[in-house]
Amino acid sequence: MLELRADCARCAGLCCVGPALTRSADFAIDKPAGEPCPNLRDDFRCGIHAELRPRGFPGCTVYDCFGAGQQVVQVTFGGAASPSARVDLLAAFAVLRPLHELLWHLDAARGIAAAAPLRPALDEQAPRAERLAGAPAADLAAVDIAGLRAEADVLLREASRLARAGTPARDLRGADLMGRKLRGADLTGADLRGAYLIGADLRGATLDRADVIGADFRAADVRGADLSGALFLTQPQTSAAVGDAATRLPAGLDRPPHWSP
């Protein structure tokens, strides 16, 4: 079974090299894709890891590769992560990162009790994606990520529909809820796929069985909110929000260290 949690100690700083950075509230600098961040040390560790937020890099504390980094370095390339192999490492990472995220969502769907009728199909899809993730580097370029996502999305949507059965029908897919005052709102069963919740006030809100695939939680205030039953909530979404000790999270997600106690 693939590891779907990032283990930076077994990676080679791929997320510090591959993505482009744009000077903004999330990143203090501009950096082109494929170029190492100036804070990346020769040992592949971040030189300002303990001070990322005060130094202007909160976006780095939110990013998660779903374990794709250590898969590339330790499995695909057998532990070899020399600078000369950077292009090949990044090419593999560009395929495995979305593939690992897809596997995380499929695994989450398998854990939805109401989606039990879909279990045979999910049990077939997930191992197939895992086999692709274990392919040699030369074969990864041929992996059709878009096709896999489209195929899996049929199952994920049906799992969501089954989980939300009996709740009020609220279609908020792709809704612009940026900065909205939703304090104490009951969003049980809401379809929030791809919704923009940037800076929304969700203090004390309930998101039981709310589908949040692709929802943008950057700076969303979820202090005291109940997210424990949210469908498909990920660690990057959680880390992007502003929570506290009273925020309830689904099993398997960590309370971000920058949240208030």
N, C-alpha and C positions, 0 to 999 in steps of 0.2 A: 504494500500500500504506500502511495506517495505521501511525503510530508507536505502538508498544506499550510504550515506555519513557517514564517521566515526565521532562518538561523544565520544571522549575519556573520557569525564567527566562522562559518564554513563556506562563505561566499568570497567574492573578490571585489566587493564594492561596485558591482555592475549597475546598481541603481544610481550610483554617483557618477557614472560615465555615460550610460545610454541615453537617458532623457535629456531634452533641452530644457533649460531653465530660463524663465523670463522675469526680470526684475519687477517685483510686485509685493503685495502684502505677504505672499507665501515664500518668496525667495529674494534675498538681498542683492543678487547679481544676475547678469545675463550669461548664459553658457550654451554654446551650440551642442546639439546631439552628438554623441560619440566622443566628446572631449571630457577628460576628467575634471571634476570639480576641484578648484584650488585647495579646498580643505581636505581632500583625500590624500592620506599619507602613503608612503611606499609600502607599508604593510597592509594596505587595503582597508585601513580603519579611518574613521572620520576624526580629524584633528580638533573639532569643536563639538563633538557629540553631546557632551554634557551641557552645552550652552547654545544649542541650535535655536531655540525659541528667542532668547534675548539677543542673539546675534543676527536675527532676521531670517531664519530658515524654518519657520513652523511647518512648511510644506513637507520638509524632510521627515518630520516626526509623524506625519500622517501616512506617508507612502508605505505600502506593503506589497511584497512580490508573491505572496501566498506560497512561499517555499521554492519558487522557480530559481532563485539565485543559487542556492546550494545544490539543486538538481543539475543545473548547467555545469557548475564547477566540479562537483564531486562525482557525478554520474556520467553526464554527457562527455565531459573532458577528463574524467578519471583523476581529478585533483590537480591537473595542470592548468595554471592560470597566469601564464607569463604575458607580459605586455605585447609580445609579438603575436599572440593569439587573440588579441582584443577584438578584432573585427569578427572572427568566427564566434567568439563567446557572446558578443552582443547580438549577433544574428540569431543564435539559438535562444537567447534570453527573450528576444522580441516575439518568438513563437511560444515559448513555454510559459511566460508570465500570463497571457490571456488564457492559455490552456489550463493552467493551474487554477485560475479564478473560476473558470467554467466548472472544473471538477469540484471546487468548493461549493458552488451553487447546487450541483447535482447531489452532492453529499447531504446538503441541507434539505433538499427535497425528499431524500430517502428517509429523513428523520421526521417528516410530517405525518402524523398518525392518520389524518384524513385522506392522505394520498396513498394509502396502502394499495389500492387497485393498480397504481402505476409502478409499484415496486419491481415487477418483472422487467418492464421496459427500462427503468432506471438502472437496475442491476446489469442490464446488457450494455447500456450507453456508457456508464462510468468506466468499467474495465477497458472498453475500447479506447476511450480517451487516455486512460493510464498507459496503455500499450504505446500509443503515439508519443506520449511524453517521455517514454523510455527509449525512443528510436535513436539511432546514431545521428550525429550532427549533420552528416551529409543528407539525411532523409528528412530532416525537420523543415527544410525550405518548401517541401512539397505538401506540408500539412495545411489543409484548407480550414483555417480558423473560422472564417465567416460562415462556411457551410456547417461546421460543427456547432457553432453558436445557434444558427437558425434551426437546426435539427433538435438541439437540446431545448431551445426556447419553447417549442411546442409542449414538451413535458413539463417545463417549469411553469408555464402559464396554466396548464391544467392542474398541476399540484396547488398552485395559488388559488384557483377557482374552487377546488374541493375544500381547501382550508378555510376559505372565506364564506362558504355556503351558510346561509342563515343570518348573515350580518347585513346591515344596511348597504345598499348598492351606492357606492361613492366612487365615481370615476374621476380621479385626479391625476391621470397619467400625463406626465410632462407639464403639469400645472406650474404656473409662475407664482410661488408662494414666498418669494424672497421678502424677508422682513415682516411677514404677516404676523399679526397678533393671534396666536392659537393657544394661548395659555389655558391649561385645563381642558383643552378640546378632547372629545372622545372620537378618535379616528379609527375605532375598531373596524376592521375589514376594509379599510380604504385602499384603493388601488393607487399607490403613490409611485408607480414605476417611472423613473426618469424625472420626477418632480424636482423643482428648484426650491429647496428649503433653506437657502443661504441666508443666514442671519434671522431666521424665523424664531419667534418666541414660542417654544413648545414646553415651557415649564409646566410640570404637572400633567402633561398630556398623556393619553393612553393610546398606544399604537398596536394593540393586540390584534394579531392576524392581519396587519397592514402590510401589503406587498411593497417593499422599498428597494427593489432591484434598480440600480442606477440612480437612485435619488441622491441629490447633492446636499449633504448635511453641513457644509462648511460654515462654521461659526453659528450653527443653529443652537439655541439655548435649550438643552434637554435636562436641565437641573430638575430633579424630582420626577422626571417623566418615567413612564413604564414602557420600556422597549423590550421587555423580556419575551413577549410573544410576537415581535415583529418578524415578518417572513423575509429571509434572505439578507438580513442585516450583516454587514461585514466589518472587520476590524478597521479598515481605512475610513469607512463612513463614521464609525464610532469615534475614532481618534480625531476626525475633523470637527466634531461637534464640541460643545461646551457643556460638560456635565458636572455632577458632584457625587458624593457618597450616597445620596438618596436616589440616584438614577438607577433603575433596574435594567439589567442587561441579560440577553439570552446566554444560556450555558455555552461555554467555549470561547466567549469574547472577554478580553481583558479590559479592566478599567484603566484608561490612559493615565499615566503619571502626572500629566499637566492639569488634570481635572482638579477642582477645588475639593478639599477634604470635607 
